[in-house]
Amino acid sequence: MTSQAVQDPRDTLRGMAHMMASMLTFAVMDALIKHLGHDYPVTQIVFFRCLAAMIPVGILLYRAGGLKILKTEQPGLHLLRALFGMTAMYCVFTSFTLMPLADAIAINFSAPLFMTLLSIPLLGEKVGLHRLGAVLAGFAGVVIIMAPGAEVIGDGTWIALTGAFFIALAMITVRKLSRKDHVVAITTYFTLAGIIVGAIGVGIQGWRTPPLEDFILLMMVGILGGIAQFSMTSAFRLAELSVVAPFEYTQILWGAIIAYLFWQEAPDTRLYAGAVFIAASGLYIMHRETRNYAPGQRRKWPRLWPK
């Protein structure tokens, strides 16, 4: 019955709609971060991002069984996941303020490429020539985005790429954690760590008291992130991964539209050419990951990125 429900055309359409809505919501959240990043320390945005996210996380925790699911035998791995995730979040948020929004989003999508390479030494996985070729093609797309003609590559591009690298490390750590711990427990610990790290960072970078309108926007960053994550999870539940995964890359398009409307950041051919390489390589890697699984047992890749 599960496979029939998954293949129901109405469920498939709903899954596609959920994914599109999720990517639009993520893009709006990214735009808010870019807007706020010019007036507030990044650590303060991280603090509000995680503080507001505790609302949907708390609901998920209650529905998953309460505090008892927080029991863990892997505290060290949780600390490592928090370190990688917080570093990634800081780099990603910073990159939004230093470069065109759509470019930063596109470079962030290189994280699965890093993950494929890092899974060899860290997870002992075997990566064949097909996936290695896809990784090289994906990084060619990153180079296209990062090297616009004779212009000098700015700090934002390197920070975005560093963020993608730490996103990959965070995802690999989540993979290890999920073998024993509940995914809601992993999310809860990470969100709490974000609040603590954000508060410490604010103590170092300084606090700027926001007016009411900015306070609402800061809280919306976290709330929108929770809504987007829930919508993405619903998409994976309603439809096959191979159907909804391609729609993840519409976040680049949404980001380009929003950036043009609010900051007159006009995307060029370079961005779209690089994004095509990154999207194609990511989808091919996903295809190679799932091709050996039965329809009801396919490995799912819900995004657990620190956004």
Backbone as CSV, one residue per row, in Angstrom:
resi,resn,N_x,N_y,N_z,CA_x,CA_y,CA_z,C_x,C_y,C_z
1,MET,0.821,-1.203,0.000,0.000,0.000,0.000,0.860,1.260,0.000
2,THR,2.018,1.154,0.640,2.887,2.318,0.697,3.349,2.733,-0.691
3,SER,3.768,1.724,-1.499,4.250,2.046,-2.834,3.149,2.615,-3.709
4,GLN,1.886,2.108,-3.530,0.776,2.635,-4.297,0.516,4.081,-3.930
5,ALA,0.601,4.386,-2.609,0.348,5.756,-2.177,1.407,6.697,-2.724
6,VAL,2.651,6.220,-2.742,3.745,7.058,-3.236,3.535,7.387,-4.703
7,GLN,3.015,6.412,-5.480,2.873,6.599,-6.913,1.540,7.215,-7.296
8,ASP,0.702,7.537,-6.323,-0.555,8.221,-6.618,-0.224,9.576,-7.257
9,PRO,-0.744,9.875,-8.450,-0.428,11.141,-9.122,-0.730,12.365,-8.262
10,ARG,-1.796,12.305,-7.468,-2.127,13.455,-6.629,-1.082,13.665,-5.549
11,ASP,-0.597,12.553,-4.959,0.470,12.672,-3.963,1.751,13.198,-4.597
12,THR,2.043,12.739,-5.809,3.240,13.204,-6.505,3.176,14.708,-6.751
13,LEU,2.022,15.185,-7.202,1.857,16.619,-7.444,1.971,17.412,-6.142
14,ARG,1.389,16.874,-5.073,1.493,17.559,-3.781,2.944,17.584,-3.307
15,GLY,3.645,16.474,-3.532,5.048,16.433,-3.149,5.864,17.466,-3.903
16,MET,5.611,17.607,-5.203,6.316,18.606,-5.998,5.986,20.014,-5.514
17,ALA,4.711,20.246,-5.176,4.309,21.568,-4.682,4.967,21.878,-3.350
18,HIS,5.043,20.881,-2.469,5.698,21.075,-1.174,7.174,21.431,-1.355
19,MET,7.843,20.747,-2.286,9.260,21.030,-2.505,9.465,22.423,-3.072
20,MET,8.633,22.819,-4.020,8.730,24.167,-4.577,8.498,25.212,-3.495
21,ALA,7.490,24.976,-2.645,7.204,25.914,-1.562,8.358,25.980,-0.572
22,SER,8.957,24.819,-0.303,10.091,24.765,0.613,11.262,25.583,0.083
23,MET,11.568,25.437,-1.203,12.702,26.156,-1.786,12.447,27.654,-1.828
24,LEU,11.206,28.048,-2.092,10.858,29.465,-2.067,11.011,30.031,-0.657
25,THR,10.561,29.257,0.325,10.663,29.709,1.719,12.112,29.830,2.153
26,PHE,12.940,28.848,1.776,14.369,28.933,2.078,14.991,30.170,1.430
27,ALA,14.593,30.459,0.183,15.146,31.619,-0.514,14.747,32.927,0.176
28,VAL,13.500,33.013,0.635,13.059,34.197,1.383,13.857,34.331,2.678
29,MET,14.066,33.200,3.372,14.871,33.218,4.585,16.289,33.702,4.290
30,ASP,16.879,33.214,3.204,18.229,33.638,2.828,18.268,35.137,2.538
31,ALA,17.217,35.638,1.889,17.155,37.068,1.581,17.060,37.894,2.866
32,LEU,16.294,37.422,3.834,16.208,38.123,5.121,17.570,38.157,5.805
33,ILE,18.299,37.043,5.730,19.639,36.990,6.329,20.553,38.004,5.643
34,LYS,20.486,38.079,4.320,21.300,39.047,3.574,20.946,40.473,3.999
35,HIS,19.645,40.756,4.120,19.185,42.089,4.510,19.641,42.446,5.928
36,LEU,19.464,41.518,6.859,19.807,41.778,8.250,21.316,41.780,8.480
37,GLY,22.044,41.046,7.639,23.485,40.910,7.828,24.254,42.203,7.665
38,HIS,23.648,43.194,7.042,24.325,44.485,6.874,24.210,45.349,8.130
39,ASP,23.310,44.991,9.027,23.084,45.806,10.220,23.348,45.073,11.529
40,TYR,23.419,43.737,11.495,23.576,42.963,12.733,24.724,41.971,12.580
41,PRO,25.439,41.687,13.677,26.492,40.661,13.624,25.900,39.312,13.210
42,VAL,26.655,38.555,12.455,26.177,37.256,11.983,25.826,36.356,13.157
43,THR,26.609,36.421,14.237,26.321,35.572,15.392,24.969,35.910,16.022
44,GLN,24.550,37.182,15.946,23.240,37.550,16.471,22.135,36.961,15.601
45,ILE,22.354,36.925,14.290,21.372,36.305,13.391,21.313,34.803,13.654
46,VAL,22.479,34.169,13.858,22.524,32.740,14.193,21.739,32.480,15.477
47,PHE,21.918,33.345,16.476,21.215,33.191,17.751,19.702,33.213,17.546
48,PHE,19.207,34.209,16.815,17.765,34.306,16.586,17.269,33.171,15.691
49,ARG,18.108,32.772,14.715,17.730,31.664,13.831,17.444,30.410,14.640
50,CYS,18.311,30.101,15.590,18.152,28.882,16.382,17.111,29.050,17.484
51,LEU,17.041,30.256,18.060,16.046,30.504,19.110,14.631,30.328,18.570
52,ALA,14.343,30.946,17.432,13.011,30.826,16.839,12.748,29.408,16.351
53,ALA,13.804,28.716,15.901,13.639,27.345,15.399,13.234,26.383,16.498
54,MET,13.467,26.743,17.765,13.071,25.868,18.860,11.558,25.694,18.946
55,ILE,10.815,26.619,18.345,9.343,26.490,18.356,8.919,25.256,17.551
56,PRO,9.273,25.169,16.239,8.903,23.943,15.512,9.640,22.714,16.012
57,VAL,10.905,22.870,16.457,11.654,21.724,16.971,10.992,21.180,18.235
58,GLY,10.520,22.077,19.105,9.824,21.644,20.318,8.563,20.853,20.005
59,ILE,7.838,21.291,18.971,6.630,20.570,18.557,6.997,19.180,18.044
60,LEU,8.040,19.108,17.231,8.496,17.818,16.713,8.958,16.912,17.847
61,LEU,9.657,17.476,18.821,10.141,16.697,19.965,8.971,16.115,20.741
62,TYR,7.955,16.920,20.965,6.759,16.443,21.694,6.076,15.314,20.927
63,ARG,5.933,15.481,19.610,5.252,14.471,18.800,6.075,13.192,18.658
64,ALA,7.401,13.309,18.788,8.271,12.139,18.619,8.413,11.311,19.888
65,GLY,7.886,11.803,21.009,7.961,11.022,22.238,8.507,11.763,23.434
66,GLY,8.824,13.045,23.267,9.268,13.833,24.411,10.759,13.699,24.707
67,LEU,11.114,14.087,25.929,12.522,14.176,26.308,13.236,12.825,26.302
68,LYS,12.495,11.741,26.384,13.139,10.425,26.467,13.941,10.095,25.213
69,ILE,13.579,10.682,24.064,14.310,10.363,22.839,15.643,11.116,22.769
70,LEU,15.871,12.025,23.729,17.129,12.775,23.737,18.283,11.975,24.331
71,LYS,17.979,10.816,24.899,19.043,9.989,25.461,19.996,9.564,24.353
72,THR,21.287,9.737,24.603,22.278,9.429,23.566,23.529,8.805,24.164
73,GLU,24.163,7.982,23.370,25.454,7.405,23.739,26.574,8.028,22.912
74,GLN,26.254,9.110,22.201,27.215,9.719,21.295,27.380,11.222,21.547
75,PRO,27.623,11.652,22.780,27.739,13.084,23.046,28.879,13.742,22.275
76,GLY,29.972,13.013,22.100,31.097,13.565,21.356,30.747,13.863,19.912
77,LEU,29.990,12.944,19.280,29.586,13.162,17.895,28.621,14.344,17.774
78,HIS,27.759,14.513,18.779,26.845,15.656,18.773,27.630,16.962,18.861
79,LEU,28.666,16.991,19.680,29.506,18.179,19.781,30.211,18.454,18.452
80,LEU,30.671,17.386,17.808,31.347,17.536,16.524,30.371,18.037,15.469
81,ARG,29.152,17.494,15.475,28.128,17.947,14.521,27.804,19.422,14.758
82,ALA,27.746,19.832,16.038,27.482,21.228,16.354,28.618,22.123,15.857
83,LEU,29.860,21.678,16.031,31.012,22.447,15.569,30.979,22.632,14.056
84,PHE,30.775,21.540,13.341,30.719,21.622,11.881,29.528,22.462,11.430
85,GLY,28.368,22.205,12.044,27.149,22.901,11.633,27.194,24.391,11.913
86,MET,27.727,24.775,13.074,27.810,26.196,13.408,28.810,26.916,12.512
87,THR,29.913,26.246,12.198,30.894,26.844,11.280,30.267,27.044,9.906
88,ALA,29.531,26.025,9.439,28.858,26.121,8.145,27.837,27.244,8.147
89,MET,27.032,27.317,9.191,25.997,28.343,9.265,26.612,29.742,9.245
90,TYR,27.688,29.921,10.007,28.350,31.229,10.055,28.887,31.597,8.664
91,CYS,29.527,30.644,7.990,30.088,30.922,6.666,28.986,31.206,5.646
92,VAL,27.943,30.407,5.665,26.847,30.583,4.710,26.184,31.943,4.904
93,PHE,25.855,32.282,6.145,25.198,33.562,6.424,26.098,34.730,6.031
94,THR,27.408,34.592,6.309,28.343,35.657,5.951,28.439,35.824,4.446
95,SER,28.446,34.714,3.717,28.567,34.787,2.257,27.392,35.525,1.628
96,PHE,26.207,35.418,2.233,25.043,36.121,1.697,25.245,37.630,1.703
97,THR,26.008,38.133,2.683,26.213,39.577,2.800,27.356,40.080,1.922
98,LEU,28.173,39.165,1.382,29.380,39.565,0.663,29.312,39.353,-0.846
99,MET,28.296,38.649,-1.330,28.229,38.341,-2.755,26.777,38.234,-3.194
100,PRO,26.516,38.209,-4.496,25.139,38.054,-4.967,24.475,36.819,-4.361
101,LEU,23.231,36.971,-3.971,22.534,35.918,-3.239,22.471,34.611,-4.031
102,ALA,22.091,34.683,-5.304,21.947,33.464,-6.102,23.280,32.750,-6.274
103,ASP,24.381,33.506,-6.399,25.699,32.892,-6.514,26.044,32.116,-5.246
104,ALA,25.783,32.736,-4.087,26.084,32.079,-2.812,25.265,30.804,-2.648
105,ILE,23.976,30.863,-3.001,23.115,29.678,-2.899,23.630,28.570,-3.805
106,ALA,24.021,28.926,-5.034,24.505,27.923,-5.976,25.770,27.247,-5.461
107,ILE,26.690,28.029,-4.909,27.925,27.448,-4.378,27.620,26.541,-3.186
108,ASN,26.623,26.910,-2.374,26.235,26.061,-1.238,25.789,24.680,-1.699
109,PHE,25.240,24.601,-2.914,24.778,23.318,-3.434,25.927,22.401,-3.840
110,SER,27.157,22.864,-3.697,28.300,21.977,-3.945,28.583,21.079,-2.748
111,ALA,27.854,21.255,-1.652,28.063,20.437,-0.450,27.982,18.931,-0.731
112,PRO,26.990,18.436,-1.497,26.963,16.984,-1.777,28.201,16.494,-2.519
113,LEU,28.847,17.378,-3.280,30.074,16.985,-3.980,31.186,16.734,-2.975
114,PHE,31.321,17.657,-2.013,32.296,17.452,-0.939,31.953,16.205,-0.133
115,MET,30.655,16.000,0.101,30.228,14.858,0.893,30.616,13.549,0.217
116,THR,30.476,13.490,-1.109,30.841,12.282,-1.846,32.327,11.974,-1.680
117,LEU,33.159,13.007,-1.783,34.601,12.808,-1.638,34.968,12.451,-0.195
118,LEU,34.366,13.135,0.771,34.707,12.904,2.174,34.198,11.556,2.686
119,SER,33.164,11.011,2.034,32.620,9.727,2.482,33.616,8.586,2.262
120,ILE,34.610,8.804,1.393,35.614,7.758,1.138,36.489,7.545,2.372
121,PRO,37.164,8.611,2.905,38.005,8.383,4.082,37.228,8.328,5.398
122,LEU,36.094,9.042,5.486,35.401,9.164,6.769,34.362,8.071,6.999
123,LEU,33.745,7.580,5.928,32.715,6.546,6.074,33.142,5.209,5.460
124,GLY,34.278,5.201,4.789,34.750,3.962,4.167,33.913,3.536,2.982
125,GLU,33.201,4.480,2.349,32.364,4.139,1.207,33.200,4.070,-0.062
126,LYS,32.749,3.229,-0.994,33.425,3.116,-2.272,32.733,4.024,-3.284
127,VAL,33.513,4.870,-3.902,32.991,5.800,-4.902,33.618,5.461,-6.239
128,GLY,32.782,5.041,-7.195,33.294,4.615,-8.492,33.615,5.774,-9.421
129,LEU,34.058,5.409,-10.611,34.456,6.425,-11.587,33.286,7.297,-12.021
130,HIS,32.074,6.727,-12.059,30.904,7.503,-12.472,30.669,8.666,-11.525
131,ARG,30.666,8.385,-10.217,30.416,9.448,-9.246,31.582,10.427,-9.162
132,LEU,32.814,9.904,-9.297,33.965,10.811,-9.292,33.903,11.759,-10.489
133,GLY,33.476,11.235,-11.630,33.313,12.089,-12.806,32.254,13.150,-12.581
134,ALA,31.149,12.763,-11.907,30.086,13.721,-11.606,30.588,14.798,-10.650
135,VAL,31.412,14.401,-9.680,31.979,15.368,-8.741,32.849,16.383,-9.476
136,LEU,33.698,15.903,-10.378,34.556,16.805,-11.150,33.720,17.777,-11.986
137,ALA,32.636,17.267,-12.586,31.753,18.129,-13.375,31.096,19.181,-12.485
138,GLY,30.692,18.766,-11.277,30.075,19.704,-10.352,31.028,20.801,-9.928
139,PHE,32.273,20.437,-9.650,33.256,21.446,-9.257,33.623,22.347,-10.435
140,ALA,33.496,21.829,-11.648,33.676,22.693,-12.819,32.611,23.787,-12.818
141,GLY,31.395,23.432,-12.406,30.334,24.429,-12.282,30.653,25.468,-11.228
142,VAL,31.232,25.025,-10.113,31.628,25.966,-9.059,32.675,26.938,-9.582
143,VAL,33.644,26.417,-10.342,34.699,27.269,-10.915,34.099,28.300,-11.866
144,ILE,33.113,27.882,-12.660,32.458,28.814,-13.580,31.818,29.960,-12.805
145,ILE,31.166,29.649,-11.685,30.509,30.678,-10.880,31.536,31.571,-10.183
146,MET,32.613,30.960,-9.716,33.602,31.703,-8.928,34.560,32.522,-9.777
147,ALA,34.683,32.243,-11.053,35.685,32.926,-11.885,35.028,33.680,-13.032
148,PRO,34.402,34.816,-12.737,33.750,35.612,-13.785,34.752,36.403,-14.613
149,GLY,35.268,35.788,-15.666,36.200,36.479,-16.551,37.504,36.795,-15.850
150,ALA,37.951,38.033,-15.970,39.229,38.437,-15.393,39.060,39.045,-14.009
151,GLU,37.832,39.061,-13.469,37.594,39.663,-12.162,38.268,38.847,-11.071
152,VAL,38.642,39.530,-9.999,39.272,38.864,-8.872,38.193,38.214,-8.015
153,ILE,38.418,36.979,-7.629,37.457,36.275,-6.786,37.409,36.944,-5.415
154,GLY,36.230,37.292,-4.959,36.088,37.983,-3.690,36.097,37.027,-2.510
155,ASP,36.172,37.615,-1.314,36.179,36.815,-0.093,34.901,35.997,0.043
156,GLY,33.785,36.554,-0.437,32.512,35.865,-0.282,32.483,34.506,-0.936
157,THR,33.141,34.364,-2.091,33.127,33.080,-2.789,33.883,32.018,-2.001
158,TRP,35.016,32.400,-1.425,35.779,31.436,-0.624,35.035,31.084,0.664
159,ILE,34.380,32.072,1.258,33.608,31.800,2.476,32.432,30.881,2.163
160,ALA,31.775,31.107,1.023,30.661,30.236,0.620,31.144,28.815,0.381
161,LEU,32.298,28.671,-0.268,32.840,27.344,-0.536,33.253,26.652,0.762
162,THR,33.814,27.420,1.690,34.148,26.863,3.010,32.887,26.398,3.726
163,GLY,31.821,27.193,3.605,30.554,26.794,4.198,30.041,25.492,3.622
164,ALA,30.159,25.327,2.297,29.724,24.084,1.658,30.533,22.895,2.163
165,PHE,31.840,23.106,2.368,32.701,22.040,2.874,32.256,21.605,4.274
166,PHE,31.938,22.570,5.139,31.522,22.218,6.498,30.087,21.680,6.519
167,ILE,29.269,22.079,5.562,27.948,21.453,5.428,28.116,19.962,5.170
168,ALA,29.055,19.614,4.283,29.314,18.211,3.975,29.781,17.458,5.213
169,LEU,30.683,18.048,5.978,31.138,17.413,7.218,29.967,17.222,8.185
170,ALA,29.096,18.228,8.273,27.933,18.121,9.156,27.008,16.999,8.702
171,MET,26.788,16.869,7.399,25.902,15.822,6.880,26.476,14.438,7.146
172,ILE,27.787,14.290,6.988,28.419,13.001,7.260,28.279,12.648,8.738
173,THR,28.444,13.648,9.614,28.282,13.414,11.055,26.852,13.027,11.381
174,VAL,25.891,13.673,10.727,24.482,13.324,10.927,24.231,11.882,10.503
175,ARG,24.870,11.455,9.407,24.716,10.077,8.952,25.165,9.094,10.028
176,LYS,26.295,9.409,10.657,26.794,8.533,11.720,25.873,8.582,12.934
177,LEU,25.430,9.771,13.305,24.558,9.911,14.474,23.233,9.184,14.282
178,SER,22.691,9.236,13.064,21.365,8.673,12.814,21.335,7.154,12.897
179,ARG,22.494,6.513,12.980,22.511,5.057,13.131,22.002,4.643,14.504
180,LYS,22.113,5.539,15.492,21.684,5.206,16.850,20.669,6.190,17.417
181,ASP,20.749,7.459,17.012,19.903,8.492,17.603,18.773,8.901,16.676
182,HIS,17.666,9.335,17.271,16.501,9.796,16.524,16.847,11.118,15.829
183,VAL,16.326,11.307,14.615,16.637,12.516,13.857,16.156,13.773,14.581
184,VAL,15.059,13.680,15.333,14.575,14.836,16.087,15.534,15.160,17.232
185,ALA,16.119,14.133,17.834,17.114,14.361,18.880,18.336,15.069,18.310
186,ILE,18.772,14.646,17.135,19.917,15.271,16.480,19.622,16.743,16.204
187,THR,18.422,17.017,15.702,18.032,18.395,15.402,17.929,19.226,16.672
188,THR,17.386,18.635,17.737,17.223,19.361,18.995,18.569,19.763,19.580
189,TYR,19.497,18.824,19.643,20.815,19.127,20.185,21.524,20.202,19.359
190,PHE,21.392,20.122,18.038,22.043,21.107,17.184,21.443,22.501,17.392
191,THR,20.117,22.560,17.509,19.458,23.850,17.698,19.830,24.468,19.034
192,LEU,19.870,23.642,20.088,20.297,24.149,21.401,21.740,24.636,21.349
193,ALA,22.587,23.896,20.647,23.982,24.319,20.503,24.070,25.648,19.775
194,GLY,23.198,25.829,18.785,23.184,27.087,18.044,22.825,28.269,18.917
195,ILE,21.875,28.062,19.824,21.493,29.136,20.751,22.682,29.498,21.645
196,ILE,23.357,28.480,22.170,24.494,28.715,23.073,25.650,29.381,22.330
197,VAL,26.017,28.826,21.175,27.118,29.391,20.397,26.779,30.804,19.930
198,GLY,25.536,31.002,19.503,25.117,32.336,19.075,25.210,33.341,20.211
199,ALA,24.806,32.931,21.420,24.875,33.826,22.575,26.326,34.171,22.912
200,ILE,27.206,33.164,22.851,28.632,33.414,23.096,29.197,34.359,22.038
201,GLY,28.820,34.110,20.788,29.288,34.961,19.695,28.823,36.393,19.846
202,VAL,27.587,36.571,20.292,27.066,37.915,20.529,27.879,38.611,21.618
203,GLY,28.267,37.844,22.649,29.092,38.409,23.706,30.438,38.892,23.193
204,ILE,30.941,38.220,22.145,32.236,38.596,21.568,32.072,39.714,20.535
205,GLN,31.112,39.543,19.617,30.923,40.513,18.544,30.136,41.738,18.973
206,GLY,29.368,41.586,20.042,28.543,42.695,20.497,27.082,42.501,20.117
207,TRP,26.214,43.103,20.894,24.766,42.993,20.705,24.211,44.310,20.215
208,ARG,23.360,44.245,19.223,22.656,45.434,18.768,21.169,45.215,18.997
209,THR,20.582,46.048,19.845,19.167,45.896,20.167,18.327,46.272,18.957
210,PRO,17.550,45.316,18.434,16.772,45.605,17.229,15.466,46.315,17.555
211,PRO,15.042,47.230,16.682,13.684,47.768,16.826,12.674,46.660,16.555
212,LEU,11.416,46.941,16.833,10.389,45.907,16.735,10.346,45.253,15.360
213,GLU,10.442,46.072,14.300,10.336,45.486,12.957,11.506,44.546,12.662
214,ASP,12.694,44.905,13.118,13.836,44.031,12.901,13.773,42.793,13.793
215,PHE,13.239,42.953,14.997,13.072,41.799,15.879,12.152,40.768,15.226
216,ILE,11.087,41.255,14.594,10.162,40.353,13.901,10.874,39.646,12.749
217,LEU,11.696,40.395,11.994,12.423,39.795,10.871,13.430,38.762,11.363
218,LEU,14.112,39.059,12.470,15.086,38.114,13.025,14.400,36.818,13.463
219,MET,13.254,36.935,14.080,12.512,35.748,14.488,11.963,34.993,13.276
220,MET,11.593,35.748,12.230,11.065,35.116,11.027,12.106,34.244,10.341
221,VAL,13.389,34.596,10.484,14.453,33.775,9.893,14.339,32.338,10.402
222,GLY,14.203,32.190,11.716,14.088,30.856,12.297,12.771,30.179,11.971
223,ILE,11.681,30.940,12.030,10.364,30.360,11.765,10.261,29.891,10.313
224,LEU,10.753,30.722,9.381,10.720,30.323,7.974,11.579,29.088,7.728
225,GLY,12.728,29.009,8.427,13.565,27.829,8.287,12.840,26.569,8.733
226,GLY,12.089,26.673,9.843,11.318,25.531,10.324,10.211,25.136,9.359
227,ILE,9.511,26.146,8.816,8.442,25.874,7.858,8.995,25.211,6.600
228,ALA,10.119,25.735,6.116,10.728,25.181,4.904,11.161,23.737,5.114
229,GLN,11.750,23.453,6.283,12.197,22.093,6.564,11.019,21.133,6.647
230,PHE,9.931,21.581,7.296,8.729,20.745,7.399,8.142,20.472,6.017
231,SER,8.106,21.516,5.166,7.562,21.353,3.826,8.410,20.398,3.001
232,MET,9.726,20.463,3.175,10.606,19.548,2.454,10.393,18.107,2.911
233,THR,10.273,17.918,4.213,10.027,16.584,4.745,8.723,16.013,4.186
234,SER,7.694,16.863,4.088,6.415,16.429,3.519,6.580,16.023,2.060
235,ALA,7.420,16.751,1.326,7.648,16.416,-0.080,8.255,15.029,-0.215
236,PHE,9.259,14.715,0.632,9.895,13.394,0.573,8.925,12.292,0.993
237,ARG,7.975,12.629,1.869,7.010,11.637,2.326,5.970,11.345,1.244
238,LEU,5.590,12.343,0.466,4.519,12.201,-0.499,4.966,11.618,-1.840
239,ALA,6.209,11.872,-2.237,6.639,11.482,-3.573,8.030,10.863,-3.537
240,GLU,8.383,10.180,-4.624,9.691,9.549,-4.736,10.789,10.611,-4.761
241,LEU,11.918,10.254,-4.175,13.060,11.157,-4.130,13.460,11.618,-5.522
242,SER,13.461,10.704,-6.487,13.890,11.044,-7.839,12.966,12.060,-8.500
243,VAL,11.728,12.160,-8.012,10.757,13.101,-8.582,10.925,14.491,-7.985
244,VAL,11.079,14.574,-6.663,11.092,15.881,-6.005,12.489,16.486,-5.870
245,ALA,13.540,15.648,-5.870,14.895,16.168,-5.673,15.293,17.247,-6.680
246,PRO,14.966,17.090,-7.974,15.363,18.150,-8.924,14.815,19.525,-8.569
247,PHE,13.684,19.575,-7.874,13.090,20.867,-7.538,13.874,21.610,-6.454
248,GLU,14.808,20.917,-5.782,15.659,21.602,-4.808,16.427,22.738,-5.458
249,TYR,16.815,22.539,-6.702,17.658,23.531,-7.367,16.881,24.767,-7.807
250,THR,15.556,24.750,-7.652,14.791,25.965,-7.939,15.088,27.050,-6.907
251,GLN,15.719,26.675,-5.792,16.100,27.683,-4.800,17.060,28.705,-5.413
252,ILE,17.907,28.258,-6.343,18.814,29.187,-7.023,18.013,30.202,-7.830
253,LEU,16.978,29.717,-8.530,16.132,30.601,-9.339,15.369,31.576,-8.456
254,TRP,14.755,31.057,-7.374,14.036,31.937,-6.454,14.971,32.998,-5.879
255,GLY,16.177,32.581,-5.507,17.149,33.525,-4.952,17.511,34.602,-5.954
256,ALA,17.665,34.216,-7.222,18.002,35.186,-8.269,16.875,36.193,-8.460
257,ILE,15.633,35.711,-8.449,14.478,36.608,-8.628,14.378,37.591,-7.465
258,ILE,14.480,37.080,-6.242,14.367,37.945,-5.059,15.505,38.965,-5.026
259,ALA,16.726,38.500,-5.336,17.883,39.405,-5.313,17.743,40.499,-6.364
260,TYR,17.182,40.161,-7.508,16.994,41.174,-8.549,15.942,42.197,-8.126
261,LEU,14.858,41.732,-7.513,13.779,42.628,-7.120,14.199,43.588,-6.006
262,PHE,15.021,43.122,-5.064,15.342,43.944,-3.894,16.718,44.608,-3.962
263,TRP,17.673,43.991,-4.667,19.028,44.568,-4.696,19.535,44.789,-6.120
264,GLN,18.657,44.569,-7.108,19.038,44.743,-8.508,20.281,43.918,-8.864
265,GLU,20.413,42.746,-8.257,21.492,41.820,-8.589,21.052,40.987,-9.795
266,ALA,21.494,41.408,-10.966,21.071,40.723,-12.189,21.945,39.504,-12.438
267,PRO,21.374,38.298,-12.438,22.170,37.085,-12.721,22.619,37.076,-14.174
268,ASP,23.777,36.467,-14.428,24.272,36.403,-15.795,24.392,34.950,-16.246
269,THR,24.860,34.779,-17.474,24.977,33.445,-18.058,25.898,32.551,-17.240
270,ARG,26.935,33.158,-16.660,27.899,32.414,-15.844,27.211,31.663,-14.714
271,LEU,26.294,32.333,-14.016,25.591,31.698,-12.895,24.781,30.509,-13.375
272,TYR,24.000,30.693,-14.437,23.136,29.615,-14.903,23.945,28.443,-15.451
273,ALA,25.042,28.745,-16.146,25.892,27.666,-16.676,26.492,26.853,-15.530
274,GLY,27.021,27.545,-14.527,27.596,26.841,-13.377,26.555,26.064,-12.605
275,ALA,25.355,26.658,-12.439,24.288,25.985,-11.702,23.845,24.712,-12.401
276,VAL,23.841,24.723,-13.739,23.464,23.520,-14.496,24.456,22.397,-14.226
277,PHE,25.738,22.705,-14.223,26.760,21.706,-13.939,26.576,21.140,-12.528
278,ILE,26.368,22.029,-11.543,26.223,21.592,-10.154,24.970,20.743,-9.982
279,ALA,23.843,21.207,-10.557,22.584,20.472,-10.424,22.671,19.108,-11.097
280,ALA,23.220,19.073,-12.306,23.312,17.805,-13.035,24.182,16.804,-12.292
281,SER,25.317,17.265,-11.761,26.204,16.353,-11.033,25.561,15.876,-9.737
282,GLY,24.880,16.782,-9.035,24.216,16.384,-7.794,23.123,15.363,-8.024
283,LEU,22.331,15.562,-9.068,21.254,14.623,-9.379,21.810,13.277,-9.830
284,TYR,22.921,13.306,-10.560,23.507,12.039,-10.997,24.073,11.262,-9.814
285,ILE,24.695,11.971,-8.892,25.208,11.310,-7.685,24.053,10.696,-6.897
286,MET,22.947,11.442,-6.780,21.764,10.914,-6.094,21.245,9.661,-6.792
287,HIS,21.242,9.684,-8.119,20.791,8.520,-8.897,21.678,7.312,-8.627
288,ARG,22.992,7.516,-8.601,23.910,6.404,-8.358,23.771,5.877,-6.934
289,GLU,23.422,6.768,-5.992,23.255,6.363,-4.598,22.045,5.457,-4.412
290,THR,20.986,5.702,-5.186,19.714,5.012,-4.949,19.424,3.895,-5.936
291,ARG,20.203,3.758,-6.976,19.857,2.812,-8.051,19.858,1.359,-7.599
292,ASN,20.592,1.021,-6.562,20.676,-0.378,-6.121,19.689,-0.723,-5.012
293,TYR,18.787,0.233,-4.699,17.815,-0.015,-3.633,16.449,-0.343,-4.233
294,ALA,15.729,-1.235,-3.544,14.360,-1.533,-3.959,13.508,-0.299,-3.728
295,PRO,12.381,-0.147,-4.486,11.564,1.057,-4.372,11.171,1.402,-2.951
296,GLY,10.858,0.422,-2.142,10.451,0.708,-0.774,11.597,0.860,0.202
297,GLN,12.833,0.642,-0.292,13.981,0.670,0.600,15.038,1.679,0.150
298,ARG,14.708,2.531,-0.753,15.698,3.456,-1.280,16.174,4.412,-0.205
299,ARG,17.460,4.711,-0.274,18.048,5.635,0.700,17.516,7.031,0.416
300,LYS,16.996,7.656,1.446,16.460,8.996,1.267,17.477,10.016,1.745
301,TRP,17.519,11.136,1.077,18.471,12.191,1.401,17.749,13.465,1.795
302,PRO,16.894,13.464,2.825,16.283,14.714,3.248,17.376,15.664,3.698
303,ARG,17.241,16.942,3.358,18.313,17.857,3.680,18.350,18.139,5.173
304,LEU,19.495,17.872,5.754,19.712,18.144,7.166,20.809,19.199,7.295
305,TRP,20.874,20.105,6.289,21.895,21.120,6.269,21.633,22.151,7.352
306,PRO,22.674,22.758,7.875,22.503,23.770,8.930,22.045,25.099,8.381
307,LYS,20.771,25.174,7.955,20.266,26.408,7.384,19.291,27.072,8.351
